Amino acid sequence: MNLYSNKQKWKIALLIIALLMVGVSLFVSNTIVKGVSERERERAKQWADAIKKKIELVQLTNGAFTQLRNLERKKMEVWLDATKELSKEIPLDIIPDYTLPLKIINENKDIPVIVLDAQRSISAHNNIDFDTTQFRLKHTKSSNKELVKLFDDSLVKLSEIWKTKNKAFTIEVYKGLFMTYVYNDSKGIVKLEAERDALINAFNQELIDNQGLIPVLLIDSLTHQIVGSNLPKEKLTASILNKTISKLKLNNRPIVIDFQNAKKSILYYDESPELKQLKYFPYIQFAIIGLFALIGYIIFSTFRKAEQNQVWAGMAKETAHQLGTPLSSLMAWIQLLEAQNVDPMITEEMMKDVVRLDKVTDRFSKIGSIPKLDDKDLTQTVKNVLSYLRPRVSDKVSIELMPGENISTNHNGPLMEWVVENICKNAVDAMSGKGKLEVTIHSTPEWAHIDIKDNGKGISPKQIKTIFEPGFSTKKRGWGLGLTLVKRIVKDYHKGKVFVLDSHLDIGTTFRISVPL
């Protein structure tokens, strides 16, 4: 009984323990999330450093290729000087020595050269990777003259492309004869550039395809151009870029990366999908567990209440059954006493108690079954209870039915009398056998109200919440079932309400019974 009466305290204690467990779990989860977030931030910085190394690599290789191109241009200048040396007009009586110019010209095995005359016709070419053979395979029906024409046209177009990369040389070969020398990077430089571009592209692709890398976006702080990113291309278009940056800035504070040469870039990054899931997973987990626990509690609570109802109904019916036999015997004894001419007052009082016991038996027999509700005077039902109680309580307790209206409503007379009787007896006990009990009956458009007011010791706010719970009792020898049955009769059988309307310690308590009209 003591354990059951402290049920509310156990509920609060278990709730506090559950909240502490949830708090500790969330703290641990948030600590893990914070650690993962810090590691992702470091990875974002490492990614930015990798981009920085890439830029430095590009700058370094570009400088190296610039130097190589300058060297090749000087070689071209020497080569052209040798060519001009061969083209000089020499007097017939002098035999020139062309050993060195020819050696210089013959040493050019790498730099492709195309020579154009003033009419942009091909005059000569050197170190070209293709010839008329490739055109012959595609144009099998063309003549040699046509194939040469196609080859020369291709060289003219190629020379225009080369001019955009390297400045051409125009020299006067003979007096009045000018030739334009167009050249391209040597095969060695082209090969090195191709390998460099392949390495950089592989580096970029590795950064972009890295599934373990968080979404990142590196923007130049001055030009606002994209330095590097692994975001989808549709998020990097000019119309969406600002929106993407705003979203990333909202999620995480940007990181400023200080490059060399007074250049700074801003790194925007987002949390990885795994980290986002980890953030919300504990809450989702607790929500699912809480929902499961709530459903389980509702199911088991329903089963428990159903079991309690069956126990109460079984006990009530068994009580009614056990009272039936002694009642029949008492009726026979009263008839025997009447036949022996005993004082009529004795048999009359005994008959009243028998009738009372019969009414109690009828009440118990109605528990567990649907009682019949009759449309009759509720005021009269209350009067019957008070008439029975007045001679059976202390003379120092005044029981008054306050003047009011007669109200008719659907109710079961014996059960409603039981309700009023139970509350009135509790009120008499609360007054310790001395005080005043006022009963008022009034109505609203929808309800009929019975207010039972006493001037006893009152009920504390904590007790008001649990006063109708099974097992609650302020009496040392009480079972705590009286008000529970009251609530069951009013709520379940009459679809009404019963509650403490008002209570103050050492002043009194007012109970209200409300039955729908």
Secondary structure, DSSP 8 states (H G I E B T S, - for coil): -HHHHTHHHHHHHHHHHHHHHHHHHHHHHHHHHHHHHHHHHHHHHHHHHHHHHHHHHHHHHHHHHHHHHHHHHHHHHHHHHHHHHHHS---TT-----HHHHHHHHT--SS-EEEE-TTS-EEEEES-S--HHHHHHH-TT--HHHHHHHHHHHHHHHHHHHHHHS--EEEEEETTEEEEEEE---HHHHHHHHHHHHHHHHHHHHHHH-TTS--EEEEETTT--EEEE-S-GGGSSHHHHHHHHHHHHHHS--EEEE-STT-EEEEEE---HHHHHHHHHHHHHHHHHHHHHHHHHHHHHHHHHHHHHHHHHHHHHHHHHHHHHHHHHHHHHHHHHHHTT--HHHHHHHHHHHHHHHHHHHHHHHTTS----EEEEHHHHHHHHHHHHGGGS-TTEEEEE------EEEE-HHHHHHHHHHHHHHHHHHTTT-EEEEEEEEE-SSEEEEEEEE-SS---HHHHHHTTSTT--SSTT--S-HHHHHHIIIIIIT--EEEEEEEETTTEEEEEEEEE-
